[in-house]
Amino acid sequence: MANQLFDMLGGNSQNLGPFSNMQNLVNQLNQFRSGLQVDPKQQVQELLNSGKMSQTQYNQLSQMATQIQKMLNGK
């Protein structure tokens, strides 16, 4: 069975280098972000406040978001 995420990221292309499809991924992330109808920070805060997300999960998500933001900003 094919891995759709792997295929989407260019896993079947001749060039399997780590940055072979980085620009494509960045473009897709930007398209996804522009399609959001709510503020992601507000939505996550609501999950934390409601108890649907633990403080540990919030901290992990925050760290991942910071890493992704640095990657997107080229830092």
Distance bins in CASP14 RR format, pairs under 12 A and 6 or more apart:
PFRMAT RR
TARGET T0000
AUTHOR 0000-0000-0000
RMODE 2
METHOD distances of the structure
MODEL  1
1 7 0 0 0 0 0 1 0 0 0 0 0
2 8 0 0 0 0 0 1 0 0 0 0 0
2 10 0 0 0 0 0 1 0 0 0 0 0
2 11 0 0 0 0 0 1 0 0 0 0 0
2 12 0 0 0 0 1 0 0 0 0 0 0
3 9 0 0 0 0 1 0 0 0 0 0 0
3 10 0 0 0 0 0 1 0 0 0 0 0
3 11 0 0 0 0 1 0 0 0 0 0 0
3 12 0 0 0 0 1 0 0 0 0 0 0
4 10 0 0 0 0 0 1 0 0 0 0 0
4 11 0 0 0 0 0 1 0 0 0 0 0
4 12 0 0 0 0 0 1 0 0 0 0 0
5 11 0 0 0 0 1 0 0 0 0 0 0
5 12 0 0 0 0 0 1 0 0 0 0 0
5 21 0 0 0 0 0 1 0 0 0 0 0
5 25 0 0 0 0 0 1 0 0 0 0 0
5 28 0 0 0 0 0 1 0 0 0 0 0
6 12 1 0 0 1 0 0 0 0 0 0 0
6 13 0 0 0 0 0 1 0 0 0 0 0
6 16 0 0 0 0 0 1 0 0 0 0 0
6 21 0 0 0 0 0 1 0 0 0 0 0
7 13 0 0 0 0 1 0 0 0 0 0 0
7 21 0 0 0 0 0 1 0 0 0 0 0
8 21 0 0 0 0 1 0 0 0 0 0 0
8 24 0 0 0 0 1 0 0 0 0 0 0
8 25 0 0 0 0 1 0 0 0 0 0 0
8 27 0 0 0 0 0 1 0 0 0 0 0
8 28 1 0 0 1 0 0 0 0 0 0 0
8 29 0 0 0 0 0 1 0 0 0 0 0
9 15 0 0 0 0 0 1 0 0 0 0 0
9 16 0 0 0 0 1 0 0 0 0 0 0
9 17 0 0 0 0 0 1 0 0 0 0 0
9 18 0 0 0 0 0 1 0 0 0 0 0
9 19 0 0 0 0 0 1 0 0 0 0 0
9 20 0 0 0 0 1 0 0 0 0 0 0
9 21 1 0 1 0 0 0 0 0 0 0 0
9 22 0 0 0 0 1 0 0 0 0 0 0
9 23 0 0 0 0 0 1 0 0 0 0 0
9 24 1 0 0 1 0 0 0 0 0 0 0
9 25 1 0 0 1 0 0 0 0 0 0 0
9 26 0 0 0 0 0 1 0 0 0 0 0
9 28 0 0 0 0 1 0 0 0 0 0 0
9 29 0 0 0 0 0 1 0 0 0 0 0
10 16 1 0 0 1 0 0 0 0 0 0 0
10 17 0 0 0 0 1 0 0 0 0 0 0
10 18 0 0 0 0 0 1 0 0 0 0 0
10 19 0 0 0 0 0 1 0 0 0 0 0
10 20 1 0 0 1 0 0 0 0 0 0 0
10 21 1 0 1 0 0 0 0 0 0 0 0
10 22 0 0 0 0 0 1 0 0 0 0 0
10 23 0 0 0 0 0 1 0 0 0 0 0
10 24 1 0 0 1 0 0 0 0 0 0 0
10 25 0 0 0 0 1 0 0 0 0 0 0
10 28 0 0 0 0 0 1 0 0 0 0 0
11 17 0 0 0 0 1 0 0 0 0 0 0
11 18 0 0 0 0 0 1 0 0 0 0 0
11 20 0 0 0 0 1 0 0 0 0 0 0
11 21 1 0 0 1 0 0 0 0 0 0 0
11 24 0 0 0 0 0 1 0 0 0 0 0
11 25 0 0 0 0 0 1 0 0 0 0 0
12 20 0 0 0 0 0 1 0 0 0 0 0
12 21 0 0 0 0 0 1 0 0 0 0 0
13 20 1 0 0 1 0 0 0 0 0 0 0
13 21 1 0 0 1 0 0 0 0 0 0 0
13 24 0 0 0 0 0 1 0 0 0 0 0
14 20 0 0 0 0 1 0 0 0 0 0 0
14 21 0 0 0 0 0 1 0 0 0 0 0
15 21 0 0 0 0 1 0 0 0 0 0 0
15 22 0 0 0 0 0 1 0 0 0 0 0
18 25 0 0 0 0 0 1 0 0 0 0 0
18 71 0 0 0 0 0 1 0 0 0 0 0
19 25 0 0 0 0 1 0 0 0 0 0 0
19 26 0 0 0 0 0 1 0 0 0 0 0
19 71 0 0 0 0 0 1 0 0 0 0 0
19 74 0 0 0 0 0 1 0 0 0 0 0
21 27 0 0 0 0 1 0 0 0 0 0 0
21 28 0 0 0 0 1 0 0 0 0 0 0
22 28 0 0 0 0 0 1 0 0 0 0 0
22 29 0 0 0 0 0 1 0 0 0 0 0
22 71 0 0 0 0 1 0 0 0 0 0 0
22 72 0 0 0 0 0 1 0 0 0 0 0
22 74 0 0 0 0 0 1 0 0 0 0 0
23 29 0 0 0 0 0 1 0 0 0 0 0
23 30 0 0 0 0 0 1 0 0 0 0 0
23 72 0 0 0 0 0 1 0 0 0 0 0
23 74 0 0 0 0 0 1 0 0 0 0 0
24 30 0 0 0 0 0 1 0 0 0 0 0
24 31 0 0 0 0 0 1 0 0 0 0 0
25 31 0 0 0 0 0 1 0 0 0 0 0
25 32 0 0 0 0 0 1 0 0 0 0 0
25 68 0 0 0 0 0 1 0 0 0 0 0
25 71 0 0 0 0 1 0 0 0 0 0 0
25 72 0 0 0 0 1 0 0 0 0 0 0
26 32 0 0 0 0 0 1 0 0 0 0 0
26 33 0 0 0 0 0 1 0 0 0 0 0
26 68 0 0 0 0 0 1 0 0 0 0 0
26 69 0 0 0 0 0 1 0 0 0 0 0
26 71 0 0 0 0 1 0 0 0 0 0 0
26 72 1 0 0 1 0 0 0 0 0 0 0
26 73 0 0 0 0 0 1 0 0 0 0 0
26 74 0 0 0 0 1 0 0 0 0 0 0
27 33 0 0 0 0 0 1 0 0 0 0 0
27 34 0 0 0 0 0 1 0 0 0 0 0
27 72 0 0 0 0 0 1 0 0 0 0 0
28 34 0 0 0 0 0 1 0 0 0 0 0
28 35 0 0 0 0 0 1 0 0 0 0 0
28 72 0 0 0 0 0 1 0 0 0 0 0
29 35 0 0 0 0 0 1 0 0 0 0 0
29 36 0 0 0 0 0 1 0 0 0 0 0
29 65 0 0 0 0 0 1 0 0 0 0 0
29 68 1 0 0 1 0 0 0 0 0 0 0
29 69 0 0 0 0 0 1 0 0 0 0 0
29 71 0 0 0 0 1 0 0 0 0 0 0
29 72 1 0 0 1 0 0 0 0 0 0 0
30 36 0 0 0 0 0 1 0 0 0 0 0
30 68 0 0 0 0 0 1 0 0 0 0 0
30 72 0 0 0 0 1 0 0 0 0 0 0
32 40 0 0 0 0 0 1 0 0 0 0 0
32 68 0 0 0 0 0 1 0 0 0 0 0
32 72 0 0 0 0 0 1 0 0 0 0 0
33 39 0 0 0 0 0 1 0 0 0 0 0
33 40 0 0 0 0 1 0 0 0 0 0 0
33 65 0 0 0 0 0 1 0 0 0 0 0
33 68 0 0 0 0 0 1 0 0 0 0 0
33 69 0 0 0 0 0 1 0 0 0 0 0
33 72 0 0 0 0 1 0 0 0 0 0 0
36 42 0 0 0 0 0 1 0 0 0 0 0
36 43 0 0 0 0 1 0 0 0 0 0 0
37 43 0 0 0 0 1 0 0 0 0 0 0
38 44 0 0 0 0 0 1 0 0 0 0 0
38 45 0 0 0 0 0 1 0 0 0 0 0
38 46 0 0 0 0 1 0 0 0 0 0 0
38 47 0 0 0 0 0 1 0 0 0 0 0
39 45 0 0 0 0 1 0 0 0 0 0 0
39 46 0 0 0 0 1 0 0 0 0 0 0
40 46 0 0 0 0 0 1 0 0 0 0 0
40 47 0 0 0 0 0 1 0 0 0 0 0
40 61 0 0 0 0 1 0 0 0 0 0 0
40 62 0 0 0 0 0 1 0 0 0 0 0
40 65 0 0 0 0 1 0 0 0 0 0 0
40 68 0 0 0 0 0 1 0 0 0 0 0
40 69 0 0 0 0 0 1 0 0 0 0 0
41 47 0 0 0 0 0 1 0 0 0 0 0
41 48 0 0 0 0 0 1 0 0 0 0 0
41 58 0 0 0 0 0 1 0 0 0 0 0
41 61 0 0 0 0 0 1 0 0 0 0 0
41 62 0 0 0 0 1 0 0 0 0 0 0
41 65 0 0 0 0 1 0 0 0 0 0 0
41 69 0 0 0 0 0 1 0 0 0 0 0
42 48 0 0 0 0 0 1 0 0 0 0 0
42 49 0 0 0 0 0 1 0 0 0 0 0
43 49 0 0 0 0 0 1 0 0 0 0 0
43 50 0 0 0 0 0 1 0 0 0 0 0
43 52 0 0 0 0 0 1 0 0 0 0 0
43 53 0 0 0 0 0 1 0 0 0 0 0
43 58 0 0 0 0 0 1 0 0 0 0 0
43 61 0 0 0 0 0 1 0 0 0 0 0
44 50 0 0 0 0 0 1 0 0 0 0 0
44 51 0 0 0 0 0 1 0 0 0 0 0
44 52 0 0 0 0 0 1 0 0 0 0 0
44 53 1 0 0 1 0 0 0 0 0 0 0
44 55 0 0 0 0 0 1 0 0 0 0 0
44 57 0 0 0 0 1 0 0 0 0 0 0
44 58 1 0 0 1 0 0 0 0 0 0 0
44 59 0 0 0 0 0 1 0 0 0 0 0
44 60 0 0 0 0 0 1 0 0 0 0 0
44 61 1 0 0 1 0 0 0 0 0 0 0
44 62 0 0 0 0 1 0 0 0 0 0 0
44 64 0 0 0 0 0 1 0 0 0 0 0
44 65 0 0 0 0 1 0 0 0 0 0 0
45 51 0 0 0 0 0 1 0 0 0 0 0
45 52 0 0 0 0 0 1 0 0 0 0 0
45 53 0 0 0 0 1 0 0 0 0 0 0
45 55 0 0 0 0 0 1 0 0 0 0 0
45 58 0 0 0 0 1 0 0 0 0 0 0
45 61 0 0 0 0 0 1 0 0 0 0 0
45 62 0 0 0 0 0 1 0 0 0 0 0
46 52 0 0 0 0 1 0 0 0 0 0 0
46 53 0 0 0 0 1 0 0 0 0 0 0
46 58 0 0 0 0 0 1 0 0 0 0 0
47 53 1 1 0 0 0 0 0 0 0 0 0
47 54 0 0 0 0 1 0 0 0 0 0 0
47 55 0 0 0 0 0 1 0 0 0 0 0
47 57 0 0 0 0 1 0 0 0 0 0 0
47 58 1 0 0 1 0 0 0 0 0 0 0
47 61 0 0 0 0 1 0 0 0 0 0 0
48 54 0 0 0 0 1 0 0 0 0 0 0
48 55 1 0 0 1 0 0 0 0 0 0 0
48 56 0 0 0 0 0 1 0 0 0 0 0
48 57 0 0 0 0 1 0 0 0 0 0 0
48 58 1 0 1 0 0 0 0 0 0 0 0
48 59 0 0 0 0 0 1 0 0 0 0 0
48 61 0 0 0 0 1 0 0 0 0 0 0
48 62 0 0 0 0 0 1 0 0 0 0 0
49 55 0 0 0 0 0 1 0 0 0 0 0
49 58 0 0 0 0 0 1 0 0 0 0 0
50 58 0 0 0 0 0 1 0 0 0 0 0
51 57 0 0 0 0 1 0 0 0 0 0 0
51 58 0 0 0 0 1 0 0 0 0 0 0
52 58 0 0 0 0 0 1 0 0 0 0 0
53 59 0 0 0 0 0 1 0 0 0 0 0
53 60 0 0 0 0 1 0 0 0 0 0 0
53 61 1 0 0 1 0 0 0 0 0 0 0
53 62 0 0 0 0 0 1 0 0 0 0 0
54 60 0 0 0 0 1 0 0 0 0 0 0
54 61 0 0 0 0 0 1 0 0 0 0 0
55 61 0 0 0 0 0 1 0 0 0 0 0
55 62 0 0 0 0 0 1 0 0 0 0 0
56 62 0 0 0 0 0 1 0 0 0 0 0
56 63 0 0 0 0 0 1 0 0 0 0 0
57 63 0 0 0 0 0 1 0 0 0 0 0
57 64 0 0 0 0 0 1 0 0 0 0 0
58 64 0 0 0 0 0 1 0 0 0 0 0
58 65 0 0 0 0 0 1 0 0 0 0 0
59 65 0 0 0 0 0 1 0 0 0 0 0
59 66 0 0 0 0 0 1 0 0 0 0 0
60 66 0 0 0 0 0 1 0 0 0 0 0
60 67 0 0 0 0 0 1 0 0 0 0 0
61 67 0 0 0 0 0 1 0 0 0 0 0
61 68 0 0 0 0 0 1 0 0 0 0 0
62 68 0 0 0 0 0 1 0 0 0 0 0
62 69 0 0 0 0 0 1 0 0 0 0 0
63 69 0 0 0 0 0 1 0 0 0 0 0
63 70 0 0 0 0 0 1 0 0 0 0 0
64 70 0 0 0 0 0 1 0 0 0 0 0
64 71 0 0 0 0 0 1 0 0 0 0 0
65 71 0 0 0 0 0 1 0 0 0 0 0
65 72 0 0 0 0 0 1 0 0 0 0 0
66 72 0 0 0 0 0 1 0 0 0 0 0
66 73 0 0 0 0 0 1 0 0 0 0 0
66 75 0 0 0 0 0 1 0 0 0 0 0
67 73 0 0 0 0 0 1 0 0 0 0 0
67 74 0 0 0 0 0 1 0 0 0 0 0
67 75 0 0 0 0 0 1 0 0 0 0 0
68 74 0 0 0 0 0 1 0 0 0 0 0
68 75 0 0 0 0 0 1 0 0 0 0 0
69 75 0 0 0 0 1 0 0 0 0 0 0
END
